[in-house]
C-alpha cells in the first residue's frame, strides 16, 4: 500500500516523474495506514510506504504548520516460504528523486513495522517511524519525536 492518507504522484513512468506538487497548510493527517499486501504461496509480501503521506519520484510536497500523528506503514506478510514486505515511513515516505519540505510541523506517534515472514521466509524491515527519506528532505522548525520503527530509524530513517 502507498500513501495511506495522501499520495503525491504516480512515480516514474518511462524515466520521467509526473511532476505533481502538493501543498498542505494547517492540516492534520491522523490514523491512516499504508499496508502492503500479503504474499501468496512462495511469494513475498508487499511494502507499506508512507502511512500518512507518500511523495513518489519526480514529485514534491511542502507541508507547513501541520501534524502527522498515529499513522502506520505496515509491510505485508510473506506467503509460505516468502519474505515479508517492509514498512517504510509511518508518518511520511519520501522516494528517491522526490522532495519533501516540512516547516513548523509536528510528526509524532507514528509507526513503521515490517511484515512477518512465514515458514522460513524473512521478516520485513520497519524503517523511519516518523519519516523515511531517500530524496531531498528539509525540516526547518519541525519536531519529529516519539515515533517507532520495528528495525531502525524510529524518527527518521533512510
N, C-alpha and C positions, 0 to 999 in steps of 0.2 A: 504494500500500500504506500502511496505517495501523498504527502501533504494532507494530513488528517483534517486540518482546519481550512487552510488556503494553499493552493499550489500556483506558483508563478511560472508560467511557461510550459512548454512541452519537451524541453531539452534540445539536443542537437539532431537535426534532420538533414541528411546528406551533407554533413560537415558545417552546417550553419544553424545558429540558435535562432529562435523565432523573435528575439528582441523584446519580449514582454517586460513591462516595468510596473511595479506595484508600489503604491504609497499608502501607508496607513498612519493616522494620527489619532491619539486619544481613543484607542481601541483595546479590547480585552479578548485574547484568544485563550479560551479555557475549556478543559475537559474534552479535548479532541484526541483521536487516535489514528495513527498510520500503522496498519497491521499487515505484515507480509502473509501471503497465502501459504497454506500447508502443502508440503510436497506429497505427491502420490508415491506409490511403492517404488523405492530406489531413487526417488527424486529429491532434490534439495528444496528447502522452504524458501519463500521469497523474503526480500528485505522490506523492513518498515522504515521509511525515510521521512523525517520531519513530522512529528506528532501534531504540532501547532501550525507549522509553516514550512513549505519547501520552495527553494529557488533553484530551478534547474539550469543547466549550462546555457550560456548566452543570454541570460535574463538578469534582472536586478530588482531589489526591493529596498525601500527606505521606510523604516518603522520609527516613529517618534512618540514619546510620552505615552507608551502603551505597556500592557502587561501580558506576558505569556506564562500561564500558570496551569498546573495539573494536566499537562499534555503528555502523551506517551508514543514513542516509536517502539514497536514490538516486532522482532523477527518471527517469521513463520516456522512452525515445527517441520523438521525433516521427515520425509516418509521413511518407511522401514529401510534402514541402511543408508539413508540420505542425510546430508548435513543440514543443520537448521540455518535459517536466514538471520541476518544481522538487524539490530535495531539501532539506527543512526540519527541522532538529533531529536531528543524528546521534545524540546521547545521549538527548535528550528534546524533545518538541514540546508546547507549552502553548498551546491555542487561545484565541481571544478569549472572554471570559466564563467562563474556566476559572481554577482556582487551583492553583499548584504551589509546594510548600514543600520545599526541600532543606536538611536540617540535618546538619552534620558528615559530609557525603558527599564522595566523590571522583568527578569527572566528567572522564575523561581518555582521550585517544587515540581519539576518535570522529570520524566524517566525515559531512559533508553535501555531496553532489555533485549538480549539475544534470545532467539528461539531455542528450543530443546531438540537435540538430535535423538534419534531413536534407533535402537538395535545396531550399535556400532557406528552410528553417524555422530559427527562432532556438533557440539553446541555452537550457536552463532554468537557473535560479539555484540555487546551493548556499549556503544561509544558516544560520548557527548550528550550527557543527560540534559544540559541546557541548550548547547549549540554544537553541531557537528559541521565543520567547515573545511572545504578543500579549495575554495575560491578566495576572492578578496573579501575580507571581513574587517569592519571597524565598529567600535562600540564606545564612542565618547559619552561619558557620564551615565553609563548603563550599569546596573547591578545584575550580575549573573551569579546567583547564590542558591545554596540548598537544593541543588539538583542531584540526580543519582543516575549512574550508569553501571550496568552489571559487570563490565570488563574494565573500562578506563575512561578518564576524562569526565568526571562527574559533572563539572560545569561547562568546560569547553574541550572538545576533542577533535582530532583530525586523523 
